[in-house]
Amino acid sequence: MPTTFDLVVVGGGIVGCSAAAIAAERGASVLLVEAEAVGAGASGRNSGAVQHPFDAVLAELHVETLAIYRELAATSPDFGFPDHPAGLLLLTDDQAGARSRADELAAAYPALAPEVLDADELRRREPIVGPGLSALRLETGHPIPPDAATAAMAARAAAAGAELRVGDGAASLGLAGDRVTGVRLGSGTSVAGGAVLAAAGPWTPDLVDASGTWRPLRPTYGVTVQVAMRRSARHVLEEGAVHTVNRPVDEVTGAELPSTFSMVSVGEVSTVGSTFLPTAPNPDAVGQVLVSRGTRFVPALAAATIVRARVCTRPQSVDGRPFIGSLPGVSGLFTCVGHGPWGISTGPASARLVVDAILTGDEQHIAPELRAARAAGPFT
């Protein structure tokens, strides 16, 4: 392997693994460094639903990501991706509100084919749902195992010649004046790189700027619970009227726990979520609450067997959109971070955008609403 890489990627999540694969396939020498494990964060502990982000800018990334996953499934025997969406059911007891929302989405995203289902029709199409609920059905939602896409992308990167160094993450940047020269790893080893892509999720700001100046995103902690049930849902299920809050709570197991119901089923395992918290909670305690609350929507959860509960840290940007591209003031330093809950649904296409910028030196293809430079950096 080379002693100096064309590109050093920091972070083994869906964005980092996708960027490593794309850059290596284009002939670049690539080193990916990851402190813990591939998919150790939100890229391996998400709900497993690849779905539309309901944002016109992010929607383009989602459509491209679907194409990338289909291509990945065609060449990766261990990665399966549904040919068609299972459908997303936004469950609610406010049918009038569902109709209003359906009209909005039909105007903005006609491909989602919004359809309001009354209680009888909902139970016919999705028998697992509890009585008395209506739903807004949308033509989106591809269920996959939570870590499947990231693992497949990591394998694709390795097959393309990228080196994946797991267990020794980047501790700091190497800098020479106003240019990045590589990274210094936690073990003390220095790695030289012509460019560095910081894609370490919520830990990215600490790498980019230890002084604390560049903080355009915050960690949001989500707990998901994997359960085994006799019957799985046919659709991706979500609570329709969602008002999530990122605020401190005294008792994460109590009534003040901000959560919203969701359930994604793959085979005999369903993943139930989720929370939006500013500090790391006890996943087992919170998991019990999520399952209990979920029985309102899926009564069979009362008899489900909890397989495991996990917590992940989402990189939530201050404006809800990722930061993609070069960071002003330091030549060769790039980032792709801040996807929040949409990493699995838009990350591979985001990685393609930043790799294009790295290899060509041109960022005109990145929408202004997504460019990293929109957040004032520590070096400007």
N, C-alpha and C positions, 0 to 999 in steps of 0.2 A: 504494500500500500504506500501511497505517497507520503512524504514527511510534511508537505504543505498541500492543503486541499484547496480546490477552487471555492468550495462552500462548506462551512461548518454550520450545521443545524442544531439548535439547542432545544430539546424537547421531543419526547417520544409519543406525543398525542397524534390525533388524526391529521392535524395540520403539518406537524413536523415530519411524520412518516410519508405523507403525500408529497410534500415538497422534496424530500430526499429522493423519492422514487422518480418524480418528474425530472428533477435536475440530473440525476444519474442517467436516466434514459436519453437525455439530450447530450450526453457526453461529458458532463462535468464530473470531476472527482469530488466525492461527497463524504463527509463524516457526520453522523448523527450521534449526539451525546445525550444520554438520559440518566438522571440520578437514580431512579428506582426501577421502573419496569415499563415496557411498552404498554400504553393504555392505563397507566397507574392512576391518572386523574379522571376528569369527566369523560374523556374519550373512551374509557373502559367501564365506567360506572354510570352511564346515562340510562335512560329508559329503554332505548333500543328502537325508537320511532324516528324514521327519516321522513320528515314532513315539511310542508310549505310553511315559511316563516311569517306570512302575512305582512310583508314589507316589500314594496316595489323594487327597491335596490337589492335587497337580499334574495328576492325571488329569482333573479337572473342567475345568481350563484347556485341556488337550489336546483334549477333545471339542469345546469351543467353538471352539478354533483351527481344527479340521478344518472346521467349519461356515463360519468366516470365509474360509478358503481356497477352499471350493467357491463361495461367493458371489463372491469375487474372480475366480475363473476364469470365471464366467459373464458377467462384465462387462469382463474384460481380455483382449483377443485374443492378447496375447503371453505370457500366463501360463496354462499348462496344469497341471491337478491331477488325478491319477488318481481315477476314480470309486470304485475299490475298492483296499484295500491289496494290495501285492504279496505280503505275508507276510514275517515275520522268521524266519530260521533261526539259532538259537543252536547253533553247531557244537561238538561235544565228542567225546571218546573215553570218556566216563563215562556210559553209558546209564542206569545205576541212579541216578546223580545227576540226570540229565535228568528221569527219572520223578518223583523227589522234588520237583524244582522245578516240574514240570507240575502236581502236586497242589496246591502252594502257590498258584500263579497261578490255577488253576481256582477255588479257593475265594475268592481276593481279587478277581479280575477275570474273571468267566466269559465276558465278551464276547471275550476274547482267544483262546478256544477252543484251549487248549494241546493239542498232539499230539506224541507222541514218535515219531520216524522211525528205524528201524534202518538199517544201512548200505545195504542193497539198496533200500529204499523211498526213502531220501534220494537215491541216485544216479538213481533213476527220475524223481523230481520236479525234481531240480536236478543235471543231468549234469555241470556244470562243477566240482562239488565233488570233492575227492580221495577215494581209497578208504580204508576203515577208520574212517570217521567216522560218528557218529550225530548226531541233531539234535533240538532242541525247536522245533517250529514254532508261531508265534503269529500271530494274525490282526491284524497291525499292520504299519506300514512303507509309507509313500507316497514313492517316489523322485521327486525334482525336482532340477533343476540347483541347485547350492549358493547362487547369488545370486538366483535367480528370484523368490522370494517378497518379498525386500526391495526389489528393483527395481520390482516390481508395486505394492507398497504406497507407494513413493515417488511413482510416477506417479499413483496414486489420490489421494494427499495434494495434489499439485499441481493435479489436476483439480478438487478440492474447494475450491481457493482458497488453500491454504497456500503460503507462500513458503519455498522451500528455498534456503538460502545455503550453498553448498559451497565449501570451501577457506579458510574463516575461522572456526575453532572458538572456543568459549568459553574464555577464559583465567581468568576469576574471576566471582564473583557480584557483583551490585550490591545493597547492603544499606542500609537506612535504619532504624536501631534494630533492632527484632526482625522486620522485614519485608523480604522480597526485593523488589527493584525492577526486576530484569532481569539482564543479563549484560554483561560487558565482553569483547569479542572479541580475538583475537590481534592483529588489525590496530590495536587501540587504540580502535575504535569501541564506543560504549556503546549497547545496545539495551534499551529499556524494555519490561517485561512485567508484567501483573497477576499472573501465576504463572509459575514456572519448573519444568520437568520435567527433571531430570538423568537421562538415559538413555544415558550414554556408556560403558557396559560397564565394564571394569576401570579405566578412567580416571576414573570417577565420584567416588571418594573424594577425589581431588586437587582436583576442582572444588568439592565440597561443603565440604571442610575441609582447607585447605592445611597446617594445624598437625599433621596426622597423627593426630588423636584418633579420627575415625570411619573405621574400617578393618574392616568386617564381611565383606569379600570379598578374594580374592587372585587374581592372574592365573595361569592355567594354560595353558601353550602346547601347542597341538596341531598336528602336521604331518599333512597329507593329500597323497596323490599321485594325480593323475589319469593314467590309463593308457588306451591304445587296445588293444582285444582283438578277435579274430575272433568270439568268442562271448561274450555278456554273461550275467550271472546273472539268473535270473527273479525271485529273491527278494532282499531285503536280507539280507546275511550278516554275522554277528558271531561272534567267539569266545565260546563259552558260559561257560567258567569264567574270569571276568575278575577280576583283582585289580590294579587300577591304583594307582600310587603317585605322589605328587607330592613328589619329593625331588631334591636335587642329584645330578648325575652328572658324573664326570670326563671321560668319553668318551661323547658322545651317539651315536656310531656303533658303540659296542662292545656287549658282551654285557649290560652293566648298563643299557642303555636300556630304561626301562619303556614297554611298548607293548601294544596289544591289536589283534587283527586285526578289521577291518570292511571291507565292500565294498558300495557302492551304485552301481547301474548305471542310467544314463539314456541310451537310444540306444546309440551305439557307444563311449561314454566311461564308464569306471568310476572311482569315487573310492575309494582304499584308505587306511586309517588304522589307528590313530591313536596319538598319544602324549599323555602327561599330565606336563608338565615345569614346574618353577618358573622357568626362565630360557629365553630365546629360543635355539633351536638353529639349526644350519645345515640348512635344509629339504632341500637337494639330497642332502646326506650321509645324513640320516635317512631320506629317501625311498627310497634304495637299500636300506636295511635293512628298511624296512616291506614293500617288494615281495618281497625275498628271504624274509623270514619268512612272508609270505602264501602262498608256494608250497606250504606244508604243507596249507593248506586249499583252495587253488585252484591246481593244478599249472600251468595255462596261463599264470599270471602270469610264469613263467620266460621266455616268448616275447613278453610284452607290451611295447608301446612306451610309455615314460614321456613323457607330454605336458608335465607340469609338476608341481613340488612346491611346496607353499605352507605357511606357518605362520600360525596365527591365535592370538589371545589370548582365552581364555574368561574371563568374569567368574564365578569360582567362589565362592559364598557359604560362610560358615563352617559352616552347617547344611544345605546342599544345597538350600535353597529361596530363591526370590527375595525381595527387599525391595520392597514395593509400597505407595505411599501417601505421606502427608506426613511430613516430618522434624520432630520436636518442637522447639519453641523459635524457629522462624523461620516466620512466616506466609507462605503462598504458595509454599513450597519443597516440591517433591515429587520422588520418585525411583521408578524401576522398573528394577531391576538385580539381577544375581546369579543368572541362570538357568543358568550353567554350560553343559553340553552340550545343554540343553533349550530354548534360545532360539527356534529355528525351530519347535519342536514346541508351545510354550506361549506365546510372546511376544505375538502379536496379542491373545489373550484377556487377558493381563496388562495390556496397554495399555488395553484397554477398561475394566478395573477402575480403573486410575489416572485415566483421563479422567473416569469417573463421579465419582470423589472430587473432582477439580479443579472440575468444573462444578457439583456439587451441594453441596460442602462436607461431605459425609457419607461415612464410611468403614465403616459397619456391614456393607456388602456384601463387604468384604474379609475373608477368613478370618484369625483372629488369628495363625495360623502363617505368614502371608504379609505382615503389616503391617510397614512400614518401622520403625515405632516400637519393635519388639521389640529392635532393636539400639540401645543407648544412643548418642544423637547428640552432636555437639560443642557443641550449644547448650542442653543440658538440665542 
